[in-house]
């Protein structure tokens, strides 16, 4: 049985716990949460202990426990990346998870500390490097590589032969054309359509929806 510590106490960590809790307990069991000692406000979360990360290995040695870093995309994913590296320095294996409803095709590669939520479609020859979060309902097409420490939100469409470099954020309903390279530390905002390569640290946003100068009761045929 794999025993797992979840690093984090926020909303993302609690969601991760609920997903992992549904796994057969003979195969995986979450035993504790962890956070920096200065950030711990309560000693328990979801009925489990919250242990200081600074000396987590004293009670939960890395030879017996895995860890998952459940931190969101703060500071362009760098906060999660920092704790990823610190956990690796302590010797922990960082588990990855794929929801059973997600379709995984042949020649798929995935690194450590990846979390793939439900109803994704991942075509052949896709590679996720370490610490990639893929939320719900995305299409990641063939021969695409998503590099370390990226966060993909919901309902994105990523066409084939795409490369997404480290520390990127891809927002809800974004579309990325085939053979495009998203350079490191880019933000692709919700609804954006990317048809060409980007440069480092660029931010893309779709135009806001225009509010019409009518009220809903004036609309006909609705």
Backbone as a ProteinNet text record, in pm:
[ID]
protein_1_A
[PRIMARY]
XXXXXXXXXXXXXXXXXXXXXXXXXXXXXXXXXXXXXXXXXXXXXXXXXXXXXXXXXXXXXXXXXXXXXXXXXXXXXXXXXXXXXXXXXXXXXXXXXXXXXXXXXXXXXXXXXXXXXXXXXXXXXXXXXXXXXXXXXXXXXXXXXXXXXXXXXXXXXXXXXXXXXXXXXXXXXXXXXXXXXXXXXXXXXXXXXXXXXXXXXXXXXXXXXXXXXXXXXXXXXX
[TERTIARY]
84	0	87.5	56.7	129	69.8	155.2	113.5	161.8	69.9	96.3	72.5	161	144.9	112.6	10.4	-23.4	38	125.9	177.2	78.4	33.6	-63.6	-185.5	-250.9	-372	-484.4	-462.2	-563	-665.8	-743.2	-849.9	-801.5	-691.4	-638.7	-599.6	-532.8	-492.5	-614	-719.9	-840.3	-906.2	-904.6	-959.6	-877.1	-745.5	-657.6	-688.3	-707.2	-738.8	-866.2	-970.2	-1096.4	-1081.8	-1000.3	-978	-898.3	-793.3	-710.2	-784.3	-876.5	-953.4	-1039.8	-1073.7	-1159	-1082.1	-950.3	-870.2	-882.6	-880.5	-886.9	-785	-831.6	-739.1	-634.7	-653.4	-549.1	-432.7	-456.2	-352.1	-289.7	-369.2	-318.3	-395.2	-323.5	-386.1	-317.1	-395.3	-341.8	-334.8	-217	-197.4	-183.4	-150.6	-129.1	-123.4	-143.5	-112.9	15.2	76.5	196	198.7	266.3	285	401.3	453.1	552.7	493.9	573.6	524.3	456.5	511.6	455.1	318.7	285.6	158.5	49.2	81.7	-17.1	-105.2	-235.2	-332	-411.6	-431.6	-504.1	-418.4	-428.7	-346.6	-401.4	-527.6	-586.3	-658.8	-673.7	-748.3	-809.6	-939.2	-1011.1	-988.3	-972	-953	-812.4	-719.1	-581.1	-489.1	-375.2	-281.9	-217.9	-186.8	-110.1	28.4	129.5	264.2	356	443.2	537.8	631.6	643.4	726.2	874.4	914.2	1056.4	1120.3	1042.7	1097.5	1000.3	932.5	834.8	899	1026.7	1092.1	1118.8	1113.1	1136.3	1024.8	902	788.1	745.4	768.5	726.7	847.8	932.6	1055.8	1026.5	1112.2	1089.4	1094.4	1155.4	1160.1	1024.2	935.9	806.5	687.3	708	596.4	629.6	527.6	535.5	472.9	484.8	428.6	369	270.2	219.1	216.1	272.1	275.3	149.8	52.2	-78.4	-84.5	-11.4	-8.2	-47.2	-124.2	-174.1	-68.5	-111.6	-23	32.8	38.8	91.5	231	255.8	387.8	432.9	342.5	370.2	421.8	356.7	387.2	518.2	584.9	716	704.5	594.5	577.2	568.2	488.5	477.7	612.2	681.2	811.2	912.7	907.2	1003	984	858	834.1	858.6	836.1	872	1020.6	1104.4	1249	1288.7	1223.9	1257.4	1218.9	1104.1	1063.2	1158.5	1202.7	1299.4	1431	1471.8	1595.1	1585.8	1464.5	1444.7	1439.1	1436.2	1437.8	1303.4	1195.9	1062.3	1036.7	969.8	909.5	780.1	760.4	640.8	545.7	433.9	340.2	267.8	218.6	131.9	-0.7	-102.9	-238.5	-305.4	-377.1	-460.1	-600.2	-700.9	-838.6	-878.5	-949.6	-981.3	-1067.7	-1137.1	-1218.3	-1136.8	-1014.4	-930	-882.8	-881.3	-838.5	-690.2	-611.2	-467.3	-434.1	-365.6	-329.1	-182.7	-140.3	-8.4	104	218.3	342.2	328.8	254.8	237.8	347.3	405.6	506.7	463.3	491	452.7	556.2	592.3	689	624.1	695.7	649.6	559.1	475.2	389.3	298.7	249.3	147.8	10.4	-90.5	-227.4	-318.1	-382.2	-469.6	-612	-697.7	-836	-919.6	-1052.3	-1140	-1163.7	-1198.9	-1251.1	-1154.4	-1026.4	-928.3	-906.7	-867.7	-829	-683.8	-599.7	-456.7	-417.8	-379.8	-351.4	-211	-177.3	-47.2	71.8	181.1	309.3	304.9	224.3	222.4	317.5	389.6	481.6	453	428.6	418.2	542.9	617.5	732.1	685.3	777.4	742.1	649.8	558.7	482.8	391.7	316.3	217.6	77.8	-3.8	-142.4	-234.6	-320.8	-415.2	-555.2	-633	-766.7	-862.5	-987.9	-1091.7	-1120.2	-1139.4	-1200.1	-1113.5	-983.8	-894.4	-866.3	-824	-773.6	-627.5	-539.7	-396.9	-359.7	-328.2	-312.7	-172.9	-158.8	-41.2	91	195.7	332.2	346.5	265.3	275.6	359.5	442.7	522.2	486.6	449.9	425.7	537	617.3	737.5	705.7	807.7	791.9	713.3	639.7	578.8	478.9	391.1	285	148.9	52.2	-84.1	-180.1	-256.6	-354	-492.8	-572.2	-706.2	-802.2	-928.9	-1028.1	-1062.6	-1096.6	-1154.6	-1062.6	-932.8	-840.2	-826.7	-789.6	-763.6	-620.8	-535.4	-394.3	-367.8	-337.6	-322.1	-187	-168.4	-53.3	79.4	186.2	323.2	346.2	270	285.4	386.9	461.5	551.6	514.6	491.4	465	581.5	657.1	778.8	746.1	845.2	817.4	750.9	678.3	618.3	510.5	435.4	326.2	191.9	97.3	-41.4	-129	-213.3	-305.2	-447.4	-519	-649	-762.9	-879.3	-997.8	-1037.4	-1067.6	-1114.8	-1012.3	-886.1	-782.4	-763	-721.6	-694.5	-554.7	-475.7	-339.5	-324.7	-284.3	-271	-157	-161.9	-59.1	78.7	180.8	322	362.2	290.9	322.5	408	500.3	578.1	534.6	485.6	453.8	579.1	642.9	769	746.6	852.7	844.1	783.4	709.3	650.5	546.3	475.7	367.2	233.8	146	7.8	-80.8	-152.7	-249.7	-387.4	-447.1	-570	-690.4	-797.2	-919.9	-970.7	-1001.4	-1059.2	-961.3	-833.5	-735.6	-714.6	-684.2	-652.4	-510.4	-421.3	-279.6	-245.6	-204.4	-178.7	-31.7	52.6	195.3	277.1	407.4	495.8	490.5	511.5	515.9	659.1	680.3	807.9	793.8	905.3	903.2	825	747.4	677.5	567.4	522.8	412.6	279.3	184.2	50.4	-50.4	-139.9	-242.6	-380.2	-469.1	-605.7	-703.3	-812.2	-917.7	-992	-1050.3	-1130	-1251.1	-1283.7	-1400	-1528	-1627.4	-1757.9	-1820.3	-1877.7	-1937.6	-2078.7	-2107.9	-2242.8	-2329.1	-2442.7	-2532.6	-2616.8	-2656.2	-2736.6	-2885.2	-2920	-3060.3	-3069.5	-3190.5	-3213	-3270.9	-3264.2	-3304.1	-3451.1	-3536.5	-3679.1	-3710	-3610.4	-3629.4	-3590.9	-3529.7	-3488.4	-3608	-3615	-3719.3	-3657.5	-3742.7	-3700.4	-3596	-3611.5	-3521	-3602.4
-120.1	0	125.1	217.3	343.1	439.7	495.2	592.8	730.5	828.9	958.4	1072.2	1171	1298.6	1404.1	1483.9	1595.1	1722.2	1785.8	1915.8	2022.4	2103.1	2208	2191.2	2303.4	2299	2382.9	2435.6	2519	2437.9	2509	2444.2	2334.7	2358.5	2258.1	2131.8	2147.8	2032.2	1951.8	2020.6	1950.2	1875.1	1934	1864.7	1740.6	1754.9	1640.3	1528.1	1563.3	1462.5	1385.8	1456.2	1389.5	1294.1	1332.1	1241.6	1117.8	1139.3	1026.3	934.7	994	915.6	809.4	830.5	735.8	616	621.9	508.1	395.6	274.6	157	173	175	197.8	89	-24.5	-127.4	-92.4	8.4	49.8	184.8	275.1	409	464.6	529	592	724	832	960.5	958.7	988.6	975.7	1109.5	1215.8	1345.4	1455.1	1577.8	1698.4	1758.4	1847.5	1915	2057.5	2145.3	2284.7	2341	2455.1	2521.9	2550.4	2533.2	2545.9	2680.3	2786.9	2920.5	2937.6	2850.2	2861.2	2772.7	2689.8	2597.7	2670.2	2674.4	2740.3	2638.9	2520.9	2414.9	2288.3	2208.7	2088	1971	1982.2	1875.4	1935.6	1854.3	1890.9	1763.4	1765.9	1647.6	1525.8	1552.8	1444.7	1388	1449	1402.1	1505.8	1463.9	1561.2	1649.9	1773.3	1865.8	1878	1829.8	1819.3	1926.8	1986.1	2085.7	2024.4	2090.2	2039.5	2040.6	2134.9	2150.7	2023	1942.4	1816.7	1700.7	1702.3	1598.4	1459.9	1453.3	1323.7	1252.7	1324.8	1259.1	1159.2	1197.8	1111	1027.6	1082.8	1015.7	1002.2	903.3	891.1	864.1	919.4	912.3	769.4	679.8	540.1	471.7	529.8	465.8	546.1	671.9	758.7	834.4	851.6	940.4	1073.7	1169.1	1301.4	1354.9	1441.7	1518	1664.8	1751.6	1895.9	1958.5	1986.5	2037.6	2188	2258.5	2404.9	2451.5	2558.3	2605.2	2673.6	2774.7	2840.1	2972.9	2990	3113.9	3143.5	3272.2	3316.9	3237.8	3224.5	3152.3	3010.5	2943.6	2805	2789.4	2899	2889	2845.4	2880.6	2836.8	2685	2626.1	2479.9	2417.9	2478.9	2426.7	2429.2	2533.4	2542.7	2428.7	2401.5	2292.3	2156.1	2146.9	2025.5	1994.7	2095.3	2074.4	2044.7	2111.8	2087.6	1946.2	1898.5	1761	1659.8	1687.3	1599	1598.2	1716.4	1723.3	1639.5	1627.3	1544.5	1395.1	1362.9	1224	1163.7	1245.1	1190.2	1160.9	1050.8	1026	1105.9	1178.8	1260.8	1189.5	1144.3	1063.7	1146.2	1078.5	1138.8	1063.8	1129.4	1073	1102.1	1002.4	1017.9	969.6	1054.5	1013.2	902.7	800.3	686.9	721.4	835.6	872.8	935.7	973.4	1033.7	927.2	963.6	872.1	895.4	793	797.5	703.6	754.8	672.6	628.4	554.5	492.3	595.6	548.6	627.3	755.2	746.3	859.3	854.7	970.9	981.4	1086.9	1060.7	1154.2	1151.5	1269.1	1279.6	1272.4	1321.5	1320.8	1441.3	1424.6	1531.4	1591.9	1506.1	1547.9	1504.7	1584.1	1550.7	1579.4	1473.9	1486	1455	1554	1539.4	1462.4	1463.3	1378.8	1432.4	1339.1	1367.3	1442.8	1418.6	1468.2	1364.2	1410.7	1322.5	1353.5	1252.9	1269.5	1173.5	1228.7	1148.6	1086.3	1001.1	934.1	1031.1	986.3	1056.8	1191.1	1198.8	1318.4	1295.7	1401.7	1394.9	1507.2	1471.3	1569.4	1554.4	1661.4	1656.7	1670.6	1687.6	1692.3	1809.2	1784.4	1890.5	1966.2	1891.7	1950	1917.9	2020.7	2003.9	2022.9	1924.9	1930.7	1916.2	2023.2	2021	1944.8	1978.9	1893.1	1924.7	1819.1	1832.6	1893.4	1870.6	1924.4	1821.8	1870.1	1784.8	1822.2	1725.1	1744.4	1650.9	1709.9	1630.9	1572.2	1488	1403.9	1481.4	1418.2	1471	1607.4	1631	1755.1	1729.7	1827.3	1821.3	1939.3	1910.5	2014.6	2001.1	2102.6	2095.5	2125.7	2128.1	2130.7	2251.8	2225.8	2331	2415.8	2349.2	2418.6	2386	2472.4	2455	2477.2	2372.9	2377.8	2374.4	2477.8	2483	2397.5	2427.3	2337.9	2376.1	2273.1	2287.4	2360.9	2339	2391.5	2291	2342.9	2258.6	2286.5	2187.1	2200.9	2108.4	2165.9	2087.2	2016.6	1932.4	1844.6	1916.4	1849.1	1898.6	2032.6	2058.4	2180.8	2158.2	2262.4	2259.8	2373.3	2340.1	2441	2436.7	2544.2	2547.2	2569.3	2557.3	2560.1	2688.3	2672.1	2781.9	2857.2	2785.8	2850.1	2823.1	2913.6	2899.7	2909.7	2808.4	2806.2	2813.2	2920.7	2946.4	2871.3	2880.8	2807	2842.7	2738.4	2752.2	2814.3	2813.8	2859.5	2755.6	2804.9	2718.7	2749.4	2643.6	2659.7	2579.2	2646.9	2585.2	2482.5	2392.5	2289.8	2349.3	2280.6	2314.6	2450.9	2497.8	2625.3	2598.6	2690.5	2684.2	2797.6	2761.3	2859.3	2873.2	2989	3008.6	3012.3	2992.2	2979.6	3104.7	3080.3	3184.2	3269.3	3209.2	3280.8	3254.2	3352	3337.4	3344.3	3237.2	3232.2	3240.3	3356.4	3381.6	3307.4	3307.8	3236.4	3280.2	3183	3210.3	3256.9	3264.3	3311.2	3207	3255.8	3169.7	3203.9	3105.6	3127.7	3056.4	3135	3081.5	3086.9	3136.7	3150.6	3134	3117.2	3104.5	3230	3211.9	3325.7	3348.5	3461.5	3492.4	3479.4	3467.8	3448.5	3559	3515.8	3603.1	3687.4	3649.5	3723.4	3684.8	3776.5	3755.5	3778.5	3682.9	3692.3	3688.1	3773.5	3777.7	3794.5	3720.6	3737.8	3867.1	3924	4044.4	4014.3	4105.5	4086.5	4086.1	4014.1	4014.3	4153	4195.6	4329.2	4324.4	4416	4427.5	4508.8	4450.6	4520.9	4622.8	4726.9	4833.5	4800	4677.8	4636.7	4555.5	4543.4	4455.5	4324.2	4221.6	4088.4	4081.4	4162.6	4157	4222	4289.3	4348.7	4252.4	4143	4047	3966.7	3945.8	3863.5	3732	3633.2	3501.3	3438.6	3460.6	3401.4	3330.9
0	0	0	-89.3	-95.5	7.8	92.6	192.3	148.9	149.9	86.6	184.4	179.8	249.7	144.8	168	79.8	136.1	58	99.7	55.1	151.9	123.7	211.1	242.7	324.7	264.5	143.9	79.4	2.3	-78.6	-153.2	-245.8	-315.8	-406.6	-330.6	-216.3	-135.8	-89.9	-51.1	-6.5	-121.9	-243	-360.1	-391.3	-389.3	-413.7	-314.9	-189	-87.8	-123.3	-165.9	-197.4	-315.2	-414.1	-527.4	-483.9	-408.5	-366.5	-269	-193.4	-96.6	-164.8	-292.1	-364.3	-417.6	-411.9	-455.7	-353.1	-399.6	-312.2	-198.9	-72.4	39.6	56.7	-8.6	-4.8	-97.3	-184.7	-278.6	-241.6	-185.5	-152.4	-33.9	56.4	172.2	201.1	208.2	252.3	404.5	459.8	604.3	675.4	600.5	666	561.8	608.5	531.7	588.7	511.7	559.9	506.9	580.5	539.9	620.3	576.4	659.1	796.9	898.5	1035.7	1059.5	1001.7	1022.3	956.3	861.9	789.5	847.8	944	1000.8	1101.5	1071.8	1160.6	1242.6	1189.4	1259	1257.2	1361.3	1372	1292.8	1247.6	1167.3	1047.6	944.3	823.7	767.8	744.4	693.8	783.4	912.3	1007.6	1013	940.9	937.9	1000.8	1054.7	1112.5	1006.8	1047.6	963.3	1025.9	955.1	1009.9	951.7	1032.2	981.2	877.3	763.8	655	690.7	776	805.5	859.7	932.5	985	965.9	851.5	820.2	815.8	772.1	755.5	887.4	999.3	1128.3	1161.8	1129.8	1160.6	1040.4	921.1	798.5	705.5	729	648.9	501.4	417.3	272.9	219.8	292.6	248.5	259.4	338.9	363.9	313	279.3	241.2	112.8	27.9	-88	-51.9	-142.5	-118.3	-247.4	-234.8	-348.4	-309.3	-394.6	-368	-427.5	-343.8	-387	-366.1	-448.7	-446.1	-585.6	-595.6	-724.6	-809.1	-885	-981.2	-930.4	-798.4	-740.9	-793.5	-820.3	-865.4	-987.9	-1085.5	-1209.9	-1182.5	-1090.3	-1052.9	-975.8	-945.7	-880.5	-734.4	-669.6	-531.6	-525.9	-615.2	-618.7	-656.7	-752.6	-795.7	-681.7	-599.1	-488.1	-389.4	-354.9	-260.4	-325.8	-456.4	-529.9	-509.6	-530.2	-517.2	-372.3	-277.6	-137.3	-94.7	-143.4	-111.7	-175.2	-298.4	-362	-285.1	-236.3	-157.6	-29.8	23.6	143	108.5	-19.9	-62.8	-97.6	-100.2	-123.6	-271.7	-296.1	-425.9	-432.6	-542.7	-558.5	-654.4	-600.8	-677.6	-783.3	-886.6	-987.2	-990.4	-1045.6	-1044.3	-1177.4	-1229.2	-1348.5	-1314.3	-1331.6	-1305.5	-1403.8	-1356.7	-1444.2	-1565.1	-1564.1	-1679.3	-1791.8	-1764.1	-1866.7	-1964.7	-2093.1	-2199	-2225.4	-2199	-2221.4	-2336	-2437.7	-2552.1	-2545.2	-2646.8	-2646.6	-2644.8	-2596.6	-2595.6	-2512.7	-2405.4	-2314	-2208.3	-2178.8	-2074.6	-1973	-1846.1	-1740.7	-1629.9	-1579.7	-1472.5	-1334.9	-1235.3	-1097.2	-1068.8	-967.1	-915	-1022.8	-1111.3	-1208.1	-1155.7	-1186.9	-1145.2	-1263.4	-1315.4	-1431.3	-1386.6	-1394.7	-1349.3	-1452.7	-1435.9	-1514.4	-1655.7	-1744.9	-1878.5	-1969.1	-1952.1	-2048.2	-2157.4	-2275.1	-2385.1	-2418.6	-2403.3	-2428.8	-2539.9	-2654	-2772	-2765.6	-2863.9	-2860.7	-2865.6	-2806	-2807.8	-2735.2	-2632	-2546.8	-2429.5	-2394.6	-2281.3	-2183.8	-2058	-1949.5	-1863.2	-1847.9	-1759.1	-1614.1	-1520.5	-1378.8	-1345.6	-1251.6	-1185.7	-1281.4	-1360	-1452.2	-1400.5	-1385.6	-1340.8	-1460.7	-1485.1	-1597.2	-1539.4	-1540.7	-1480.7	-1571.5	-1579.2	-1635.8	-1783	-1863	-1994.3	-2102.3	-2099	-2201.4	-2310.1	-2427	-2534	-2557.1	-2536.5	-2560.7	-2674.8	-2788.5	-2910.8	-2925.3	-3023.6	-3045.6	-3050.9	-3003.1	-3010.1	-2941.5	-2841.8	-2764.2	-2639.4	-2605.6	-2483.3	-2393.8	-2270.7	-2170.1	-2067.3	-2056.4	-1974.2	-1827.9	-1744.4	-1598.9	-1547.8	-1438.8	-1357	-1436.7	-1511.2	-1585.1	-1524.2	-1552.2	-1500.6	-1617.2	-1650.4	-1759.4	-1695.8	-1719.4	-1659	-1743.5	-1748	-1809.2	-1952.4	-2031.6	-2165.4	-2262.1	-2248.5	-2347.7	-2461.7	-2578.4	-2695.1	-2740.3	-2722.6	-2757.6	-2875.2	-2990.9	-3113.2	-3116.1	-3216.7	-3222.6	-3240.3	-3196.2	-3209.7	-3140.2	-3036	-2957.6	-2846.3	-2814.3	-2699.3	-2605.2	-2479.5	-2376.8	-2279.8	-2273.8	-2193.5	-2045.7	-1955.6	-1810.7	-1761.6	-1651.2	-1574.5	-1653.2	-1735.3	-1809.9	-1743.7	-1771.6	-1726.7	-1849.7	-1871.7	-1985.1	-1930.5	-1962.3	-1902.8	-1969.5	-1908.2	-1951.6	-2094.8	-2173.6	-2311.8	-2406	-2369.3	-2462	-2572.6	-2690.7	-2805.5	-2857.4	-2876.2	-2925.6	-3054.2	-3159.8	-3291.9	-3293.4	-3391.6	-3402.9	-3432.2	-3381	-3405.3	-3349.5	-3249.7	-3184.3	-3060.7	-3032.8	-2908.8	-2817.4	-2698.3	-2595.1	-2508.6	-2514.1	-2443.2	-2292.8	-2218.2	-2073.8	-2009.8	-1899.9	-1815.4	-1888.5	-1984.1	-2052.1	-1982.2	-1990.5	-1945.2	-2069.2	-2095.2	-2204.4	-2138.7	-2144.1	-2069.2	-2124.3	-2045.9	-2081.3	-2218.2	-2302.2	-2432.7	-2538.4	-2507.1	-2605.5	-2714.6	-2835.5	-2949.4	-2993.6	-2983.5	-3012.7	-3142.8	-3244.5	-3377.5	-3415.1	-3325.6	-3358.2	-3230.3	-3246.3	-3130.6	-3044.3	-2914.9	-2823.4	-2776.1	-2712.5	-2648.8	-2497.8	-2428.2	-2283.9	-2212	-2113.3	-2019.5	-2083.9	-2202.4	-2264.2	-2200.9	-2207.5	-2152.4	-2264.4	-2283.3	-2386.7	-2321.2	-2370.4	-2317.7	-2433.1	-2429.2	-2528.7	-2502.2	-2607.1	-2588.6	-2501.3	-2413.5	-2326.7	-2408.4	-2359.8	-2424	-2417.5	-2527.9	-2535.1	-2476.8	-2386.3	-2330.9	-2425.7	-2465.6	-2556	-2481.3	-2553.4	-2492.6	-2496.9	-2456.7	-2444.2	-2316	-2267.1	-2151.7	-2201.2	-2117.8	-2161.9	-2199.8	-2139	-2173	-2308.2	-2367.6	-2501.1	-2613	-2578.9	-2680.8	-2730.2	-2861.2	-2920.1	-2965.7	-2981.8	-3028.3	-2933.9	-2804.7	-2707.2	-2599
[MASK]
++++++++++++++++++++++++++++++++++++++++++++++++++++++++++++++++++++++++++++++++++++++++++++++++++++++++++++++++++++++++++++++++++++++++++++++++++++++++++++++++++++++++++++++++++++++++++++++++++++++++++++++++++++++++++++++

